[in-house]
Structure formats: C-alpha cells, structure tokens
Amino acid sequence: MRVAIVTESFPPDVNGVAHCAVRTAEHLAARGHDTLVVAPSVAERAAPADGPYRLVHVPSVPWPGYRQVRVALPTRRVAAALAEHRADIVHLASPFVLGARGMAAAERLGLPAVAVYQTDLAGYARTYLGVGGGAAWRRMRALHSAADRTLAPSTAAMSDLVEHGVPRVHLWPRGVDSERFHPRHRDPVLRAGLAPGGELLVGYVGRLAPEKRVDLLAGVCSLPGVKVVVIGDGPSEQSLREALPGAVFPGRRTGDELAGLYASLDLFVHTGPLETFCQTVQEAMASGVPVVAPAAGGPLDLVHHGTTGLLVPPRDGAALREAVAGLAAAPASRRAFGRAGRAAVAARTWAAVGDQLLGHYAEVLEQRRPARVPGAVTAARPYGRIRQRERALVSREGSVA
C-alpha cells in the first residue's frame, strides 16, 4: 500500500502530533508499506534525515509567541507530492492548515482520506486568542466531514466530535514504548540529584505553555517533604519558574534520558485540561508510576480512579494538592497504583496500535472499492462546498505557490 501522511507537526517538534506521526510512519514502513510524509519546514532547526519513509517539507512560519511550533503555509506542493507518490490513501494528522490542503488534494485525485483528530483547537483558540471555539469547530467539522473516516484517540474526543456534527467517527488510541518506558530504569543516583533531601519526587512532563496549566502545581510545591520536577520547555518557562518556588526545571528531555526521569518519579501529575489523549500519562503508567490527572479528555480513558491513580476536577489546584498530599502519605497505595498502571498499558505497543490503523485503512479502501469499478456510481463527499470555504479562508490567510 502507498500511504501519504500529511501532518501539521513532525520531529524535531516535540508534541503528541509529531510523535504519533513519526511512529505511524515507522510502523507503516516496517510492515512493508511505501510511506510519504508531508510536514511543515523546520526553519533554523536541524531537519531529521529521512527514516524508512520519504519526507517532504512545505513552507511554514512560527506560531506567534511560541517559535518552537511551526504552522504550514498554504502551498501547491502538497498535491504535487501526493500525485508523485501515487498514494492509495491519505492520512491527515490533526488536520487544520496543511491538512486542509491535503484533504483538497485527496479530493482532486480521487483518493480516500482518513483524518486523525488529536488537538483541541477550539480550546487553544480560547486560551491563546481569548475567543470562543466556534470558528475552529466549523473549520474542523468541514475538514473531518470531507474525510472517509475520522479517528479519535479517546472516548471523550469521540463524544466531542459527534456532538459537533462530525460523521463517521471511530476510536483509535495511541501506543506506548513499554520497553523504553519501564520501571527498571529507576535511578537512585538521578533521584538523589533531583531530591537531595530524600523528598517525595512529583513530576510533570510536557510543553510549558498556557494551555497546560502547569501553574496549578504551585500548591504541590508548598507540601512538606515534596519536590516538584518540571520536565519540558516552552513559552511559559520563565513565569513558571517564578510561580513554582523550589521546583526543579531540567529542561526538555527525550529518549532514554526521559525514560530514566519517568521511572525515578514517585508520582506523576498532569495538569492540562485540554488533552484529547495525554501520551505522557500513558508513558508514566508504563514506567510504573502512579498518576494524578484531570478528570477531562483523554485521561478519563487512561486513569482508572482508585486503581492506577487519581482523577481530580480540571483546573482545580486545591484538589490537585489534596490528591498529591494523600498519596504522599500512602506509599502502599502508590506502589499498588504503579503496578496496576504498568499492567494496564504494557500491551498497548505502537505495533499493536499501528496494526489497528491498518485495519481502518483496509475498511476505508473496501468501502471505496465500488468507485474503482468502471461505470460504478458512489456518493461523493460534499467537498466542493467545503473547498470553496477553504479557498475563502486561504485568501484571508495568504498563500504560497
């Protein structure tokens, strides 16, 4: 099969969309499929060498106020790349700007498309722009309605999509590298460096940005015998250093170094209320670490309250502090939660999840098969009208040849 992945983000970006896209491309190649990835350019950052797939970059600009995030500009290169690749199916990873071009190109080429919902763009619009999410949902609804199938990472995300009028929604969760993220990587020397007084080590891993609400850890920082470690980088780092007295900020970490940090924690805390899945929760669980997370979005599927960790009301710093304090005083519960969390996710490998994705591709291709029989007539997606709206949006945003 010849697959074209059109993604809004790709390494060296460090975020859920980029990570899922690269693991998907690697899995498709490992299963013998000819894979193309179309992604935003990386500007001054070092572009990764092609993996077992072909990588095409398109022009992009940095997100205002957050230069680590690149936003693709409209370009005709997407259609040219898909045509040259002779794709059988188009995979749209968190489509919004570049994904709109990918969807339009798929429609013109008569290709089936699978759209992967991954980012709560309506929530981001409220956080960064101070406006309602209606415009973001209208654009997402148009894009996802044009796709043959939308894949959502969690039941909460599925409900959001259905409630906003998106049809043909199916569940596709995310995998985890349960060998890299493993309790055996717990490192006493690393722990001693982070918590020299033998404190309970409570950690957050992720981007340091407003929507992640890492500031909610302020109350946790005030707990006696607790040391907070905040792993990651982003535009909020300086303000968080001021808001979280005593916290340790080791910066962004990846690979085996990140795995060692996860496993060396006593408790993992996630604070973001806008997660459609929350990969870092799953990585912490694979590392045998109990979890405290907001009762919203993806964590509702991942954390079994009272079994693998605790769920707290989103955006509630007092509830977060209380949950951490309770577990700090209950080492037996922490150990039990950690063991149960590891058992819950150990089999959710990227290979298993990747094969589920191939099953979705096969079903979409089978549904499209009559359209390939001479003389057959099938109902087309209403993308002509959607494309007109896309052209209007592009005219306002600008375009690149």
N, C-alpha and C positions, 0 to 999 in steps of 0.2 A: 504494500500500500504506500502511496505517496501522500504524505501529510504536510500541510503548511501550518505552522503555528505563528499567529500574529499576536504579539504580546505588548502590552503597554509598558512593561518593565522587564529587564533581563540583567543578569550579572554583567558588570560588577555591582549593580544595585543590590542592596541587602534588604529585602522585604518579602512578604508572602507571595506576591505575584511573581517576582523574579525567581524565587526558589522553586515554586511549583512548576513554572515554565521550563526551567533547565532540567529538573528531574523528569518531567514528562518527555522532553526531547531525548534525554539519555535513555529512558526506558523504551521509547519507540525504536530508536536505533539498535538497542540491544536485542529487540525482538525482530530485527531484520527489516524494518520499515524505512523508506527513504524520506528523511525529515529535513524540512526547511524551517528556519526561524527568522521572522522579520521583527525587528525590535528598534527602539529609539537609539540614536547615536549616543556615544558616551563622552563626547567632547574631550575635555582635558584629561579624563581618567583613562587608564590603560584598558584597552579593549581586550577581552579574553580571546585566546586563539580558538578557532573552530574546534568543537568537540567532534563526536561522531555524527555530526549534522552540519548542514550548511547554514551560515549566519549572515544575514543581510541587514545592515543598519540604514535607517532613514533619518532625515534631519530632525533635530529636536532642540528644545530650549529648556533652561532650568525653570522649575516651579518657583514663582516669586516668593522670596523669603525662605526657600528650602532648596538650595542649589544641588543637594545630593539627589533630588528627584528630577528626572528628565521627562518632559512632555513632548510627544512627537508632533511635528507639524504635518498638515495635510500634504500629501505627495502622491504623484502618479507611480512612484517606484513600487508600491505595494502590488498593484495589478500586474505590472511587468514581471515582478518576481514570481507571483503565483502562476502566471501563464508559462513562464520559462520552466518552472518546476514541474508543470503538468500534474498539478495536485489532484488527488481523488477526493480529498476532504479538507476543509479549512477549520482550524481550531482557533477560536478567538479567546485570548486570555484576558479577562477583566476588560472587555471592550468599552471604549468611550471615545477617544480621539483617533488613535491609529486603528482601533478595532472597527470604527465606522468605515474607514477606507477598506479594511479587509472584508467587511460584510458587503460593501458595494461591489468590490472586485469579484467576490464569490458569486454574487447575483448575476453580474455581467457574463461570467464564464460558465454559468450554469452548474456551479459546484455546491454540494451540501455544506452546511456550516454548523458547527457546534460552538455555542457561546458559554464560556465558563464565568459565572458570577463569583466575584471574590472580594470586591471592595465596596463598602457602604459609602458611595459617593454623595448621597444625599446628606448623610451625617457629616461628611467632610465639608460640604458646602456650608452647613450651619456653623461648623467650627471655625473655618477659615474666612468665610465671606460674610458671616452673620446674617444669612438669608435662609429662607425655607428651602426644603429639598425638592420642591415641585418640579422645577426645571430639570434638575438632574434625573428625577424619576421619569419624566417624559422622554428624555433622550435615551435612557436605559431601556424603557419599555419599547421604544421604536426599534432599537438595535436587537434586543432579545426576541421580540416578536417576529423579526425577519429571519432568525436562525431556525434551523430544523429542530434543534433541541437546546435547552438551557440546562446546564449542570450547576447545582448549588452545593456548597460544601457542608451545610448543616440543615437540620430541620427548621431552625429559626429563619435561616436565609430563604429556604423554600417558601415558608409562610409569607415572608415579606414580598417575595416576587409574585406569588399568586394573588396576594391582596392588592398589589399594584397593577394587576391585569396582564402579567406575563404568562403566556401559554406554554405548554409542553415542558414543564419543569421536572427535572429528575435529580435525585441525590447522588453526588459523587464526592466523598470525603477526601482527606489528604493523607498521604503516607508519612512515615517517620523512619529514620535510620536507627533501628533499635539495637544495632551493634555499636555504632558510634556513640549514641546516647545510652549509656549503660551505667548501673550503679558501681561497677568495678573501677570506674575512673575517679572515684572519690579520693582526694589527695590531702592527707593531713598537713603536708608542708604548705600547700596552697591555702588551706583553711587558716593555718597559723598566721600567714601573712595578711590575710583579709580581716581576721578577727583575733588579734594577738592576745586579747583578754579572755579567750575561750567563749565569747558570746555566741548566742544562737544566730546563725547566719541566714538572713532572709534576703532573697534576691529577686530582682526584676530583670528580664532580658527583652530588649526590643528597641524600636526607634524612640528617641527622646523628642517628641512632638506634642503639640497641644491636645490632639485627639486621644492620646494615650493616657492622659490624666495621671501621670506619674507623681504629680504633686500630692495626690491622695496618700502617699506614703509618709507624709510629714508626721502623722500621729504615730506610725510604727517606729519612726526614728526616736521618738521620745520614750519608748518602752525600755525599762531597765533590763540589762543583760541581752539586748538585741543589737546586732549590727546589720545595717542595710547595705547591700551592694547593688548598684545600678549599672547594668552592662548594656552598652549601646552608645549611639551618638545621634545628634540631630540638633535642630534649631533651638530646642528648649534647654540644652545642657546647662548653660550658664545660669539661667533662672532657677533650675532645679538644684544646682549646687548651693544656691542661697536658700532655697525653700526646704532642703533636706539636710539639716545640720548633722554632721557626724557620718553621713553616708559616704561610701567608697565608690568612686567612679573610675573603673579600669578602662573605659572606652569600649569601642566595638571589638568583639572577638568572634572568630569563626572556627570551623573545623574542630580538630582535636582539643585545641585550647578552650573553645567554648564548651565542649563536652565535659572537660575536667571541671570547669566552673559550675555547670549544672549539677553534676554529681556531688560536688563538695558543699552544696547548699543543704541547710536543714529544712528549709521551707521556701517554696516558690510562690510569689504573689504577682498576679497580673491585675492591672488597674483599668485598662481600656474598655469602654462600654460599647464600642462600635465594631467589634470583631465578628466577621462572618464565619470564621473557623477558629483561629488562635493557635497557630502552629507551635508557639513557644510553650503553651500549656502542655501540648502533647509531647514535646521534647523533654520537659521536666518530668512528666509521668514516666516516660521511657527510662529516665535516669534514676527512677526510684525515689523521687522527691514528692512529698505531699504538696497539694496546690490549694491556694485560696484565689478565687476569681469571681468576677461579677456575674450575677445571675441574668445574663443577657447574651444573645447571639450564640456564637459557636461554643463557648464554654458550657452551655446548657447540655450539649450532647457529650462533651468530653469528661466533665467532672460529675461524678455521682456523689451527691452531697452526703456526707457522713460515711462514705466508703473509700473514696480516693482523695477526698479533700473537702473543702467547704465552699459554698456559693454564698455571696453576700449581695445586698442591694447595690446596683450600679451607682457610681458617683457618691458613695456614702463612706467618707473617710473614717467616721466613728465606728461603723460596722466592720470596716476592714481592720482597724486597730484592735477591736474586741476579738475578732476571729484569730488574729495572729497571737494575741495575748493568751487566748485559750489553748492554742496548740503549743505555745511555748512552754506552758505548764503541764503538757500531756505528752511526754516522749513516747509512750506506748502507742498512743493514737497516731502520732507522726509516723512511726515505723509501720504500723498496720496500713495506713493510707498509702505510704510509699510502695509497699509490696503490692497492694491491690492495684495501684495506678500502673505499675510496670506490667502486671499480668493483663490489664485491660488493653494495652496498646502494643504489646510486643509483636503481635502478628500483623499489625497494620503497616506492613512494609510498603515501600514505594513500588516494588514489583507487583504486589497484590493489588494495590490501588491502580497501578498502570494497566494491569490486565482488565480491571473493571472498565477503565476508559476505552480500551479496545472493544469491549463488548458494546458500549454506547455507540462507537463509530460503526460497528457492524450493523446494529439495528437501524441507524440512520441511513446507511448505504442501502440496506434492504428495502427500506420504505421508499427510497428514491428510485429503486431499480426500474419500475414501470416506465419512468420518464425516459429511460435509455432505449426502450423498445420502439422501433420505427412506427410512427403513427399513433403512439400512445399519448393520451392527454391527461395531465395531472394538474391539480390546483396549485398555482404559483403563490408564493408568499407575497403579500401586498407591499413589496419593497419599492415599487415605483414611486408611490406617495411618500414612503419613508425616505427614499433617495432625494426627493425634492426638498424635504425638510433638512436633510443633511447638506445639500448644496447651499441652502439659506444660512445654515449655521457656519459652513465653511467661509461663505462670503463675508460674514462678520468677523471670523477668526483670522482670515488671511489664508493664503495657500502657497505651496512651494511646488514648482514643476518637478 
